[in-house]
Amino acid sequence: MKNRTIALLFALLMLVSAGISAVVTLVREDMQNEAGTEKDRLIGVYVTTEYVSLVDMEKYIEDNIASIMSGSNILSPEDTAAYTEKLYAVEKIEEAISPLTGETYTTHDLTFPGLDGFGSYCYKTQKNGTPVSISGGLGAISERHTSIKSTDYGEEFGLTGTIYTSDDFNSVLYFNPLYQSADGSIYLVPGTGIHHSGVGLASHTMSEEETTEKDGETVTVYRSDITVNIEGVVPPDRITLLQFSADNELLSETEYTADTMPQTISLLPDTEYIITEGYAAGEDGAIFRELYAADDEYIEIFRPWKDGICTKESVKLEWN
């Protein structure tokens, strides 16, 4: 008999300066689809800054009015599970041009009507009659990495990424699990939240495992592990790029803001190395200095996204 345990683990940063965190585990075993033949699978996460309420409270109150009026009813996840609706995703497919390579590629994003947020996911679809896995998500989760491993009995995949917050960020991020049904539809269910004050580190991990019996042994037919880290940074208000010759002569000094920094920078022919300096708003001293030589193809910067969240992006260096 198949069985599944979906463990939702999240680290809540209690005291940032002391690095103390709390871990809460929630076990769910109710993710069987309506047909009752195959349980829906965890395929990603959608992050929001507001709690997603999908409980049909009118129906819940109607069915439990007696216990509510008597004061004996306490609203719990188990009580509301049967009244929680699913919010289905709309797939958005677009063609884009890479600013680094100039090549055209296809983007796959999942959106949820009336819900503002961003996500990371890996879902199944058909392309020319062939099953394929699509890894996608909006840019607010940086350093995204997807791994897919086929085994003798099934499949395992992992998703990782990092949300970078500016030092003035002070909000709750809610991590809402995404599931895919056997018919291909994708939906969201409400998740748990982490309060982050813009400094320090925190993380949220979701894992799911589905097993079955094979020749008297328990084997894994499906497993997913999703980890999203949250890291506070001090994004620079402006960045100065200094180009030096082999004789350490300053050849060029160019100042950019995070918004005006181009995706590709063509360096002068005699440039041997460069130094980037980042400056915070209202500060005279540099908050960082980085050295790059001819074997470095990219520099990394933080660009403001919105609501105090930054994205970590690569800028290509063209050495002449």
C-alpha positions in Angstrom: 0.0 0.0 0.0 1.2 3.4 -0.9 1.8 5.9 1.8 3.1 9.4 1.9 4.3 11.8 4.5 4.5 15.5 3.6 6.6 17.3 6.1 6.5 21.1 6.1 9.5 22.4 8.1 10.2 26.0 8.6 12.9 27.9 10.6 11.5 31.0 12.2 14.1 33.6 13.1 13.4 34.4 16.7 16.4 36.5 17.7 18.3 37.6 14.6 21.3 38.9 16.5 21.7 35.7 18.4 21.0 33.5 15.5 18.3 31.6 17.3 15.5 29.9 15.4 12.5 27.7 16.0 11.4 24.7 13.9 7.8 23.6 13.5 6.8 20.4 11.7 3.4 19.9 10.1 2.4 16.5 8.8 -0.3 16.2 6.0 -1.8 13.0 4.7 -4.9 14.4 2.9 -3.5 15.1 -0.5 -5.4 12.4 -2.4 -7.1 13.8 -5.6 -10.8 13.7 -6.2 -10.6 10.6 -8.3 -9.1 8.8 -5.3 -6.6 6.9 -7.5 -3.4 8.9 -7.1 -2.3 11.5 -4.6 -1.3 14.9 -5.8 2.4 15.7 -5.7 4.3 18.6 -4.2 6.0 20.5 -7.1 6.9 23.9 -5.8 6.3 26.9 -3.6 4.6 30.3 -4.1 5.6 33.0 -1.7 3.3 35.8 -0.6 3.5 38.7 1.9 -0.1 38.2 2.9 -1.7 35.1 4.4 -3.7 33.2 1.7 -7.1 32.4 3.2 -9.0 29.8 1.1 -11.4 28.5 3.9 -15.1 28.7 3.1 -16.0 30.3 6.4 -19.6 30.6 5.5 -20.0 26.9 5.0 -17.8 26.2 8.1 -19.9 28.3 10.3 -23.1 26.9 8.9 -22.0 23.3 9.7 -20.5 24.1 13.1 -22.8 26.9 14.4 -23.8 25.0 17.5 -20.3 24.4 18.8 -19.2 27.9 17.9 -22.1 29.5 19.8 -21.3 27.3 22.8 -17.7 28.4 22.8 -16.4 24.8 22.5 -15.2 25.1 18.9 -11.6 26.0 18.3 -10.6 26.6 14.7 -7.8 24.2 13.8 -6.1 23.0 10.6 -7.8 19.6 11.0 -11.2 21.2 11.4 -10.9 23.5 8.3 -9.2 21.0 6.0 -12.6 19.9 4.5 -13.6 23.5 4.0 -10.3 24.7 2.3 -10.7 25.4 -1.4 -7.9 25.1 -4.0 -6.6 28.1 -5.9 -5.7 26.9 -9.4 -2.7 28.3 -11.4 -2.8 29.8 -14.8 0.2 29.0 -17.0 1.9 32.0 -18.6 4.2 31.2 -21.5 6.3 33.9 -23.2 9.3 34.2 -25.5 12.3 36.2 -24.2 15.7 37.2 -25.3 18.7 36.6 -23.0 20.6 39.8 -22.3 23.7 37.8 -21.7 23.7 35.6 -24.8 21.2 37.2 -27.1 19.4 33.8 -27.6 15.7 33.4 -27.6 14.2 31.2 -24.9 10.8 30.3 -23.5 9.7 31.3 -20.0 7.0 29.4 -18.1 5.4 31.2 -15.2 2.5 30.2 -13.0 0.1 33.0 -11.9 -2.8 32.9 -9.5 -5.8 35.2 -10.2 -6.0 37.9 -7.6 -2.9 36.8 -5.8 0.4 38.8 -5.7 3.5 36.8 -5.1 6.4 34.8 -6.7 7.4 31.2 -6.8 9.7 28.4 -7.8 8.4 25.1 -9.2 9.0 22.1 -11.4 5.9 20.6 -13.1 5.0 18.0 -15.7 3.5 18.8 -19.1 3.4 17.6 -22.7 5.5 18.9 -25.6 4.7 17.4 -29.0 3.2 14.4 -27.2 6.3 13.8 -25.1 6.2 14.2 -21.3 8.6 17.0 -20.1 9.5 18.7 -16.9 9.3 22.5 -16.8 11.3 24.4 -14.2 10.2 28.0 -13.7 9.4 30.8 -11.5 9.4 34.6 -11.1 12.7 36.4 -10.6 12.3 37.3 -6.9 13.9 34.0 -5.9 17.6 34.2 -6.8 20.1 31.4 -7.3 17.4 28.9 -8.2 18.6 25.4 -8.8 16.6 22.4 -9.9 17.8 18.8 -9.8 15.8 15.8 -11.2 16.9 12.2 -10.7 15.3 9.2 -12.2 15.5 6.0 -10.1 14.6 2.4 -10.7 11.3 3.0 -9.0 10.4 6.6 -9.7 11.8 10.1 -9.5 13.4 12.5 -7.1 13.8 16.2 -7.5 15.0 19.2 -5.5 14.5 22.9 -5.7 16.6 25.5 -3.9 16.8 29.3 -4.0 17.4 32.4 -2.0 15.2 35.4 -1.2 17.4 38.5 -0.5 15.9 41.2 1.6 17.1 44.8 2.1 18.1 46.0 5.5 14.8 48.0 5.8 12.6 44.9 5.1 10.3 43.9 8.0 7.5 41.6 7.0 6.2 38.1 7.0 6.8 35.8 4.0 4.2 33.0 3.6 5.4 29.8 1.8 2.4 28.3 0.1 2.9 24.7 -1.3 2.0 24.0 -4.9 0.6 20.6 -6.0 0.0 19.0 -9.3 -2.8 16.5 -9.9 -2.7 13.5 -12.3 -4.7 15.6 -14.8 -1.9 18.1 -15.0 -3.7 20.9 -13.1 -1.7 22.9 -10.5 -3.1 24.5 -7.4 -2.0 26.3 -4.3 -2.9 25.6 -0.6 -2.2 28.0 2.3 1.2 27.7 3.9 3.1 28.9 6.9 4.9 32.2 7.4 8.3 33.4 8.6 8.8 36.9 9.9 12.1 38.5 8.7 13.5 41.8 9.8 15.9 42.3 6.9 19.1 41.0 8.7 20.4 37.5 9.4 19.4 34.2 7.9 16.3 32.0 7.9 15.1 29.1 5.8 11.9 27.3 4.8 12.0 23.6 3.8 9.2 21.4 2.4 9.8 17.7 1.7 7.5 15.0 0.4 8.1 11.2 0.0 5.8 8.6 -1.5 6.7 4.9 -1.0 5.4 1.5 -2.0 6.2 -2.1 -1.3 8.4 -3.9 -3.9 9.5 -7.5 -3.4 9.0 -7.2 0.4 10.9 -3.9 0.6 9.8 -0.3 1.0 11.0 1.8 -2.0 10.6 5.4 -2.8 8.6 6.1 -6.0 8.5 9.9 -5.6 10.4 12.4 -3.5 10.7 16.2 -3.5 12.8 18.5 -1.4 12.3 22.3 -1.6 14.4 24.8 0.3 14.1 28.5 0.2 16.6 30.6 2.2 16.1 34.2 3.3 19.1 36.4 3.6 19.3 40.0 4.6 21.7 42.2 2.6 22.6 45.9 2.4 22.0 46.6 -1.3 24.3 49.4 -2.8 22.6 52.6 -3.9 25.4 53.1 -6.5 28.2 51.0 -7.8 31.5 52.4 -9.2 33.5 50.3 -11.7 37.2 51.0 -11.9 39.3 49.7 -14.8 43.1 49.3 -14.3 46.0 48.5 -16.7 48.7 45.9 -16.0 50.8 48.8 -14.6 48.0 49.6 -12.1 47.0 52.8 -14.0 43.4 53.8 -13.6 42.0 53.7 -17.1 38.3 54.4 -16.4 35.9 55.1 -13.6 32.2 54.7 -14.2 29.4 55.0 -11.7 26.1 53.1 -12.0 23.0 52.7 -9.9 21.6 49.2 -9.5 18.8 50.1 -12.0 21.2 51.5 -14.6 23.9 48.8 -14.5 23.8 47.1 -17.9 23.5 43.4 -18.4 26.8 43.4 -20.3 29.9 45.7 -19.8 32.5 46.0 -22.6 35.9 46.7 -21.0 38.7 48.8 -22.5 41.4 46.9 -24.6 44.2 47.6 -22.0 42.1 46.6 -19.0 44.0 44.0 -16.9 41.6 43.9 -13.9 38.7 45.8 -12.5 37.5 46.8 -9.0 33.8 47.4 -8.1 32.9 49.5 -5.2 29.4 49.6 -3.7 28.0 52.6 -1.7 24.9 52.7 0.4 22.6 55.7 0.3 23.9 58.6 2.4 27.2 56.8 3.1 30.6 58.0 1.9 32.6 54.9 2.6 32.3 51.8 0.4 30.3 48.9 1.8 32.1 46.4 -0.4 35.0 46.2 -2.8 35.5 43.3 -5.2 38.4 42.5 -7.5 37.9 40.8 -10.9 40.6 39.6 -13.3 40.4 38.4 -17.0 39.3 34.9 -16.0 36.1 36.3 -14.4 33.2 36.3 -16.8 30.6 37.9 -14.6 30.1 40.3 -11.6 27.2 39.9 -9.3 25.0 42.7 -8.2 21.7 43.2 -6.2 18.9 44.9 -8.0 15.8 46.2 -6.2 12.7 44.1 -7.0 9.8 45.4 -4.9 8.6 45.6 -1.3 12.1 45.5 0.1 13.1 42.3 -1.8 16.2 42.3 -4.0 17.3 40.0 -6.8 20.9 38.8 -7.2 21.9 39.0 -10.9 25.0 38.5 -13.0 26.5 41.1 -15.3 28.6 39.8 -18.1 32.1 41.2 -18.6 33.5 41.4 -22.1 37.3 41.5 -22.0 38.9 43.0 -25.1 
